[in-house]
């Protein structure tokens, strides 16, 4: 009888494990494929339309798409807002569109061909329709008095109207190692900072410091990564949540971490920010998304939160990126999104 009981328990646990794996596979397979071989998705919803940006293949242009349904993104209206043909810059990475007041702003990053000289930029459009209006380059955004390296700019608009810029940068110029941290600064207007930068996250956990792949593929020197900060106010209006990418993008270990702070706190005080000790998303199976970038967007009717994410796969040493949509993200009572 005792042997039968042990057999039953083992069988139950095995069945439960299979069910969990099956549920995980089903969840991922039910996600909607939006665009293939591109990454860094971001979108806002305004007056019945989603305005969507992503990083173009090669990073030689800033693209803007418009659709009433994210599921129809592949057939969306599309325009090239900025390109290398119009500028001497290159590496136009991680663009984001935001609406502040009655104007449109697209934040992006670029350099002179040397990524050590990467800067943050913003363009402005005063036309009601960003698909036809002219975008004017407002210039680089100063993030540091001595040198201006920065990547992955993102704008946070608080319910009180305050503006903050978040990005990834270096504490100091890199030498034998490189450390990318998350910074925040208050904005005087959408193109000008009005405070010194403040570091709110340093890659200090092992899951944030992976730079060597299982097959030995690695960067030329150690690079510890916190990047791609995306800030949101929780649906209950109580917390600011910052999702970010951790560990090297070239590795299989890329994860999504989270910082949070009360909306009433001084966001320029590093002490108010709490880092989640474990990642919100990590690649723990063949079916789980290896997310490089996550963006939360309200559904068209405002009844739920959906997730745009970059599903990264490494095939024969090459990174394959696709953009997917996961519907109806839940939030915990403490104001954390449940992403996996």
C-alpha positions in Angstrom: 0.0 0.0 0.0 2.9 2.4 0.9 4.5 1.7 -2.5 1.2 2.4 -4.3 0.9 5.7 -2.4 4.4 6.8 -3.4 3.6 5.8 -7.0 0.4 7.9 -7.0 2.2 11.0 -5.6 5.0 10.7 -8.2 2.4 10.3 -11.0 0.4 13.3 -9.7 3.5 15.5 -9.6 4.6 14.4 -13.1 1.1 15.1 -14.4 1.0 18.5 -12.7 4.4 19.4 -14.3 3.2 18.4 -17.7 0.1 20.5 -17.3 2.2 23.5 -16.3 4.4 23.0 -19.3 1.4 22.6 -21.5 -0.2 25.7 -20.1 3.0 27.7 -20.7 3.2 26.4 -24.3 -0.4 27.3 -24.9 0.1 30.8 -23.5 3.0 31.5 -25.8 1.4 29.9 -28.8 -1.7 32.1 -28.3 0.3 35.3 -28.4 -0.2 37.2 -31.6 2.7 37.6 -34.0 2.7 41.2 -35.2 6.0 41.8 -37.0 8.9 39.5 -37.8 12.7 40.1 -37.6 12.4 43.5 -35.9 12.4 44.6 -32.2 11.9 47.2 -29.6 8.1 47.6 -29.9 6.4 50.7 -28.4 2.9 52.1 -28.9 0.4 54.6 -27.6 -3.4 54.8 -28.2 -4.9 58.1 -29.2 -8.3 59.0 -30.7 -9.1 55.5 -31.9 -5.6 54.6 -33.3 -2.5 53.0 -32.1 0.7 54.8 -33.1 3.5 52.2 -33.1 7.3 52.4 -33.4 10.0 49.8 -33.6 13.7 49.5 -34.4 14.1 49.0 -38.1 16.4 46.3 -39.5 19.8 47.8 -39.5 18.7 50.8 -37.4 19.0 53.2 -40.4 15.6 54.9 -40.0 12.8 55.9 -37.6 9.5 54.3 -38.7 6.0 55.1 -37.5 2.9 52.9 -38.0 -0.8 53.7 -37.4 -3.6 51.2 -37.0 -6.9 50.9 -35.2 -6.1 47.3 -34.2 -2.7 46.0 -33.1 -3.5 42.7 -34.6 -3.5 44.4 -38.1 -0.1 46.0 -37.6 1.4 44.2 -40.6 -1.1 46.1 -42.8 -0.9 49.4 -41.0 -0.3 52.8 -42.5 3.5 53.5 -42.4 5.9 56.4 -42.8 9.6 56.9 -42.5 10.0 59.9 -40.1 13.8 60.1 -40.1 16.5 58.3 -42.0 20.3 58.2 -42.6 19.6 59.8 -46.0 18.5 63.0 -44.2 21.3 63.0 -41.6 25.0 62.2 -41.1 24.1 60.2 -38.0 23.5 56.4 -37.9 22.3 53.7 -35.5 18.8 55.1 -35.0 17.8 52.7 -32.3 14.8 52.1 -29.9 12.4 55.0 -31.1 9.4 55.8 -29.0 6.4 58.1 -29.7 4.7 60.1 -27.0 2.0 62.8 -26.9 2.6 65.7 -24.6 -0.1 68.3 -24.6 -1.2 68.8 -28.2 2.2 67.8 -29.8 3.9 64.6 -30.7 7.4 63.6 -29.7 9.6 60.8 -30.9 12.6 59.9 -28.8 15.4 57.9 -30.3 19.2 57.4 -30.1 21.9 57.8 -32.6 25.6 58.4 -33.1 28.3 59.4 -35.7 29.1 55.8 -36.5 30.9 55.2 -33.2 28.6 53.7 -30.6 30.8 55.2 -27.9 29.4 58.6 -29.0 25.7 57.5 -28.7 23.3 60.3 -27.7 19.6 60.7 -27.0 17.5 62.8 -29.4 13.9 63.9 -29.7 11.8 65.2 -32.6 8.6 67.3 -32.3 5.5 67.4 -34.5 2.8 70.1 -34.0 0.4 68.6 -36.5 -2.6 66.7 -35.2 -1.8 63.8 -37.5 1.8 62.5 -36.9 1.4 60.3 -40.1 1.5 63.4 -42.3 2.8 66.3 -40.1 6.4 67.4 -40.2 8.8 66.3 -37.4 11.5 68.8 -36.4 14.6 67.6 -34.7 14.9 69.4 -31.4 18.5 68.3 -31.0 20.3 66.0 -28.5 19.2 65.8 -24.9 22.0 66.6 -22.5 22.3 63.9 -19.9 25.8 64.5 -18.4 27.9 67.7 -18.2 31.2 66.0 -19.2 30.0 63.4 -21.7 26.7 62.5 -23.1 26.5 58.7 -23.7 23.0 57.3 -23.4 20.7 54.7 -25.0 17.0 53.7 -24.9 15.3 57.0 -23.9 11.8 56.8 -22.6 9.4 59.5 -21.3 7.4 59.2 -18.1 4.3 61.4 -17.8 3.0 61.6 -14.3 -0.7 62.1 -13.5 0.4 65.5 -12.0 1.8 66.6 -15.4 5.5 66.2 -14.4 7.8 64.8 -17.1 10.8 62.5 -16.4 13.3 61.0 -18.9 14.6 57.5 -18.3 17.5 55.9 -20.1 20.5 53.6 -19.9 24.0 55.0 -19.5 27.4 54.5 -18.0 28.5 55.8 -14.5 31.8 56.7 -16.2 33.6 56.1 -19.5 34.2 52.5 -20.1 37.7 51.0 -20.0 38.2 47.3 -19.3 34.6 46.7 -18.3 31.3 48.3 -19.1 28.3 48.8 -16.8 25.0 50.0 -18.1 22.7 51.5 -15.5 19.2 53.0 -15.4 19.0 56.8 -14.9 16.2 59.3 -14.4 16.0 63.1 -14.7 13.3 65.6 -14.5 12.3 67.4 -17.7 11.7 71.1 -18.0 10.0 70.4 -21.3 10.0 67.3 -23.6 13.5 68.1 -25.0 15.3 69.7 -22.0 16.4 68.1 -18.7 16.0 70.3 -15.6 17.9 68.1 -13.0 21.1 66.1 -12.8 20.8 62.5 -13.8 20.1 60.1 -10.9 21.0 56.4 -11.0 18.1 54.2 -9.9 19.4 50.8 -10.9 22.9 49.2 -11.1 23.3 45.6 -12.5 24.2 43.9 -9.2 22.3 40.6 -9.4 23.8 37.6 -11.2 20.8 37.6 -13.6 21.8 41.1 -14.6 25.4 40.4 -15.2 25.5 37.5 -17.8 27.7 38.2 -20.8 29.0 34.8 -21.8 26.7 32.3 -23.7 26.8 28.6 -23.0 28.7 28.0 -26.2 31.3 30.5 -25.2 30.1 33.3 -27.5 30.8 36.6 -25.6 31.5 40.3 -25.9 35.1 41.4 -26.1 35.1 42.3 -22.4 32.7 42.0 -19.4 29.5 44.1 -19.9 26.9 44.2 -17.2 23.6 45.4 -18.4 20.5 47.3 -17.2 18.8 48.9 -20.2 15.5 49.5 -22.0 13.7 51.2 -19.1 10.0 51.6 -19.7 7.9 53.5 -17.1 4.2 53.1 -16.3 1.8 54.2 -13.6 -0.1 51.2 -12.2 -3.8 51.0 -13.0 -4.7 51.9 -9.4 -2.6 55.1 -9.7 -0.5 54.2 -6.7 2.9 53.1 -8.1 5.4 54.0 -10.8 6.6 50.7 -12.4 9.8 50.6 -14.5 10.4 47.5 -16.5 13.9 47.0 -17.9 16.1 44.5 -19.7 19.0 42.8 -17.9 22.1 41.0 -19.1 23.7 41.0 -22.5 21.3 41.2 -25.5 23.7 38.8 -27.3 23.2 36.1 -24.7 20.4 33.6 -24.0 20.1 35.0 -20.5 18.3 38.2 -21.2 15.7 38.9 -18.5 13.1 41.6 -17.7 13.5 43.2 -14.3 11.3 45.7 -12.4 11.8 48.8 -10.3 8.9 50.5 -8.5 8.2 53.6 -6.3 5.1 55.3 -4.9 3.7 57.9 -7.2 3.8 60.4 -4.3 7.6 59.9 -3.8 10.4 62.1 -4.9 11.4 60.0 -8.0 14.9 61.7 -8.0 15.7 60.1 -4.7 17.3 56.7 -5.3 16.2 55.4 -1.9 12.5 55.4 -3.0 13.1 52.9 -5.8 12.7 49.2 -4.9 14.2 46.6 -7.2 12.5 43.3 -7.5 15.0 40.6 -6.5 14.0 38.2 -9.2 13.2 38.9 -12.8 9.6 39.2 -14.0 10.5 37.3 -17.2 13.4 35.0 -17.8 14.1 32.3 -20.3 13.5 29.2 -18.3 12.3 26.9 -21.1 12.3 26.6 -24.8 8.8 28.0 -25.1 9.1 31.0 -22.8 9.8 34.4 -24.4 13.3 35.7 -24.0 12.2 39.3 -23.8 14.5 42.1 -24.7 11.9 44.8 -24.6 8.5 45.0 -23.0 5.9 47.7 -23.5 2.4 47.8 -21.8 -0.4 49.5 -23.6 -4.1 49.8 -22.8 -6.6 48.0 -25.0 -8.7 50.2 -27.3 -11.7 50.2 -25.0 -9.5 50.7 -21.9 -10.8 47.5 -20.2 -7.4 45.8 -20.0 -3.6 46.1 -20.3 -1.9 44.3 -23.2 1.8 43.6 -23.6 4.0 44.2 -26.6 7.2 42.3 -26.4 10.2 41.3 -28.4 10.6 37.5 -28.6 14.3 36.8 -29.1 15.7 33.6 -30.3 19.3 32.7 -31.0 19.7 30.4 -34.0 23.3 29.3 -35.0 24.7 32.2 -33.0 22.4 34.8 -34.7 19.7 36.7 -32.9 16.2 36.4 -34.4 13.7 38.9 -33.2 10.0 39.0 -33.6 7.3 41.3 -32.0 4.3 39.7 -30.4 1.2 40.8 -28.5 0.0 39.2 -25.3 -3.5 40.2 -24.2 -4.9 41.0 -20.8 -2.0 41.4 -18.4 -3.0 41.2 -14.8 -1.8 43.3 -12.0 -1.2 42.3 -8.4 -2.8 44.1 -5.4 0.7 45.6 -4.8 0.8 47.2 -8.3 3.0 44.7 -10.1 2.3 43.5 -13.6 2.2 39.7 -14.0 4.1 39.0 -17.2 4.8 35.3 -17.2 
